[in-house]
Amino acid sequence: MEEVQKVAAYVDARIAEVLAAGATADTLGATVLALMNVAGLYFETQRELEQAQSTISQSLQTLDEKLSSALSE
């Protein structure tokens, strides 16, 4: 239940930001804009995570190759 409350508070804050920015005075419109912003942040974070995972994977592969080379000497 605590997680649901955190999500609700986060969404409420994003809606308040949209309303404060004056993007729309309509509550439904503000909700839609806020949730689109949240979705955009989600996809950006997902892309950053994929890039980080790729970097880590490449680093691990390089370390594995160096370790294998050192052990075979």
C-alpha positions as CSV (number, residue, x, y, z in Angstrom):
1,M,0.0,0.0,0.0
2,E,2.9,2.3,0.7
3,E,4.1,2.0,-2.9
4,V,0.6,3.0,-4.2
5,Q,0.7,6.1,-1.9
6,K,4.2,7.1,-3.3
7,V,3.0,6.7,-6.8
8,A,-0.2,8.8,-6.1
9,A,1.9,11.5,-4.5
10,Y,4.3,11.6,-7.4
11,V,1.5,11.8,-9.9
12,D,-0.3,14.5,-7.9
13,A,3.0,16.5,-7.8
14,R,3.4,16.2,-11.6
15,I,-0.2,17.4,-12.1
16,A,0.4,20.3,-9.8
17,E,3.5,21.3,-11.8
18,V,1.5,21.3,-15.0
19,L,-1.3,23.4,-13.5
20,A,1.3,25.8,-12.0
21,A,3.0,26.2,-15.4
22,G,-0.3,27.3,-16.8
23,A,-0.2,24.7,-19.6
24,T,-3.9,24.1,-19.0
25,A,-6.6,25.1,-16.4
26,D,-8.5,21.9,-17.1
27,T,-7.8,19.2,-14.5
28,L,-8.3,16.3,-17.1
29,G,-5.9,18.1,-19.5
30,A,-3.4,18.6,-16.7
31,T,-3.6,15.0,-15.8
32,V,-3.0,13.9,-19.4
33,L,-0.1,16.2,-19.8
34,A,1.4,15.2,-16.5
35,L,1.1,11.5,-17.3
36,M,2.6,12.1,-20.8
37,N,5.6,13.8,-19.0
38,V,5.9,10.8,-16.7
39,A,5.8,8.4,-19.6
40,G,8.5,10.5,-21.3
41,L,10.7,10.3,-18.2
42,Y,10.1,6.5,-18.0
43,F,11.3,5.9,-21.5
44,E,14.3,8.2,-21.0
45,T,15.2,6.3,-17.9
46,Q,14.7,3.0,-19.6
47,R,17.0,4.1,-22.5
48,E,19.7,5.3,-19.9
49,L,19.4,1.9,-18.1
50,E,19.9,0.0,-21.4
51,Q,23.0,2.1,-22.2
52,A,24.4,1.5,-18.7
53,Q,23.8,-2.2,-19.0
54,S,25.6,-2.2,-22.4
55,T,28.5,-0.3,-21.0
56,I,28.8,-2.7,-18.0
57,S,28.5,-5.7,-20.3
58,Q,31.3,-4.4,-22.5
59,S,33.5,-3.7,-19.5
60,L,32.9,-7.2,-18.1
61,Q,33.8,-8.7,-21.5
62,T,37.0,-6.7,-21.6
63,L,37.9,-7.7,-18.0
64,D,37.1,-11.4,-18.8
65,E,39.4,-11.2,-21.9
66,K,42.2,-9.6,-19.8
67,L,41.8,-12.2,-17.0
68,S,41.8,-15.1,-19.5
69,S,44.9,-13.7,-21.2
70,A,46.7,-13.2,-17.9
71,L,45.9,-16.7,-16.7
72,S,47.1,-18.3,-19.9
73,E,50.5,-16.7,-19.7
